[in-house]
Every structure is written in C-alpha cells, then in structure tokens.
Amino acid sequence: MGFGSLIERFLLYLAAERGLSVNYRESVRRSLSRFAQWCGERGLQAAGVTEPLLAEYRQFLHAEGLQASSCRIAMVHLRRFFRYLSSCHIVQHNPAELLQGGRAAMKIPETLGAEQVNRLLESIDPGDIPFGARDRAMLEMLYGSGLRVSELVQLRPEQVDWDEMFLRVVGKGQKTRYVPLGGMAATALRRYMQHARSKLIHPGRRASVLFLSNRGAALTRERIRQIIKERARAIGLPENVYPHIMRHSFATHLLENGADLRVIQDMLGHADLATTQIYTHVEKKRLVALHRSFHPRGRKDE
C-alpha cells in the first residue's frame, strides 16, 4: 500500500475513532504529504523507513528553514502516523517511537490589559442594529467566556442555557465543556438575539448558528478576525489585536485576580494543565514589574 493510501486511511482513523477536527486533519495531511514526497524522491515506502531516516528528515526540515515549533509538530504527526501503522501491523517496527522534534521555545501569549479590553468593548455601540449588537455580543463572549473563535462560529442558540447562565461548548476533538456566561456577555447576547439576529436572517435560508453575516450565513473565522481588527483600529489599539488575544486576556485576567489554574484549565478546555500553565509566566512577568516599580530595593542602582 502506497503512502497516499496509508495517509488517507490514517486520516479516516483520526476522524472516526479520535473525533479530531477537520482543521487538525488537514494539518496532518499537509505534514505527512510533505514527508511522503521526501520519501518518494528517495524511493522509500513506509515499511522501509528507519530511525536514522527520520532523523535525516528532521534535519532536512531544519535546513529548509522550518520554524522549530513547526518542525516539532511535524515530528508529532510522524510519531502518531507510525504508531497507527504499527498497531495495524502495516509496519513491523515503529521507527518513530523515539523520535524527538526538539524542544520548542516557550512563547508567552500576547494579551490586552483590562483597560484596553474595556475600551474595545465599550467602543462598540449595541444600539447599532444589527452589526453593533452582533459585534458587541461576539467580543463580550470571546473575552467573557474564553471561547476559541472556531467555537464561536459554530455556536448555536440551543447551546445557551439561560437558566444556569452557561454555554455548552463543543471544542477540540468534539469534546463538550460548560463555561459560564458572564453578566455583561449575557446582556449583550440577549440584546443581539432579541433585536438584531432576526434582521440578519434571509428568507428561505436556514440560520442554525448563533452569529450570522450580512448574507444570513455563518460568519467565518477570518471575517471575525477582520471585524476585531477594524474595531480595534478605530480606537487606536495595536495592530496585533486578533480573536485569540481575547482568550489569552480572559485567562490572564482570571489568574491575576486569583482564579485557580485548574478552574481556568476547565474553562479553556485544555486537556493538559501544562498548556494552561503558560499563563503563569504572564503573571510572573507582571509580579516582577510590580516589584521593580514599588519595592524600595526592587531596581538596580544605575
């Protein structure tokens, strides 16, 4: 069986057995297709791949200028691919079992300050029907509930529990979690649903998702990114304001105000606490800055 068929079989497994998203599967497809092309140029099939060859491929990716984080992801894909092939007895030995991708440098997430977030949200007039009400509700929910933009675009009206003030969110790997719907976000969302959403519904077009475009269709992630950049630019915020920065700010501000890290992990839908711990580095930086500013011996003598 050639590489192409094996990759398709593996992607089907990721979809059917693991429930992984379309976006993740496309990332795996691109990564493995690149590896398959590299092997094809050397006349290799899956059964002929060895540990030294995988190490050579890793060096090839580095030499091609692939970033360390991207190289690490490619190695993860290869480990999972060959683990699957080994479990199906397609290869006798898993050559990627000990494969390492190199330690990725820790990247501190970008955040907005609480005052900046407040300025951004308050600058959107919810009385501007329908777009002001829609955009205010979207941003309030991205920040107030820490949603991923992919979760926001898929959210449906029936996933809002108005009695308990929770959202039922379907996240990565089709895993369901419940996150609180804060007071400000609830007010903005209720206003949007009562006064604006019906104006975006087009006759004869099914409107199953919560947030709609001017054509009555689901908003895309890219369109939400554009909306946020336009809203931020209008009040003079930095150019790098994007949907995920609202989620980073959500987690960081919770941590700064004393929330337990495991509670934040649950609300973000992180499978591993180590993923959530990146936000502790933001808090440490803030504490160091406060110490240097206010402690009598916090700064070095010049």
PyMOL commands that set and color helices and strands:
alter all, ss='L'
color gray80, all
select helices_A, chain A and resi 3-16+22-40+46-48+51-63+68-87+114-122+131-145+149-154+157-159+172-174+183-200+221-234+243-256+261-268+273-276+278-294
alter helices_A, ss='H'
color red, helices_A
select strands_A, chain A and resi 160-161+166-170+176-180
alter strands_A, ss='S'
color yellow, strands_A
deselect
rebuild
show_as cartoon
